[in-house]
């Protein structure tokens, strides 16, 4: 879904309407000033636990190494 773009002036005039629409339908809005993006507005969502996100997939993944391990060694050639 491509984010909707709106100028600060138009947002100010229709803010409640726009916020209600975002709350009901989701999506995101990019607020612009002189055609340059300055803000991104998204509906708030609660952070979900790992169990909620991956519950049905438990036991189907096999990790060969710790997924939280930094990968800085792979990027040394770029310095």
NORDAWO-V860950 format. One record per backbone hydrogen bond with DSSP energy under -1.0 kcal/mol. NH is the residue of the N-H (numbers start at 1). CO is the residue of the C=O. If there is no record, write none. Layout:
# NORDAWO-V860950
nh:NH co:CO
nh:NH co:CO
This chain:
# NORDAWO-V860950
nh:4 co:28
nh:6 co:30
nh:8 co:32
nh:11 co:7
nh:12 co:8
nh:13 co:9
nh:14 co:10
nh:18 co:14
nh:19 co:15
nh:20 co:16
nh:21 co:17
nh:22 co:18
nh:23 co:19
nh:24 co:20
nh:25 co:21
nh:26 co:22
nh:29 co:41
nh:30 co:4
nh:31 co:39
nh:32 co:6
nh:33 co:36
nh:36 co:33
nh:38 co:31
nh:39 co:31
nh:41 co:29
nh:53 co:49
nh:54 co:50
nh:55 co:51
nh:57 co:54
nh:58 co:55
nh:60 co:57
nh:69 co:66
nh:74 co:71
nh:75 co:72
nh:78 co:75
nh:79 co:76
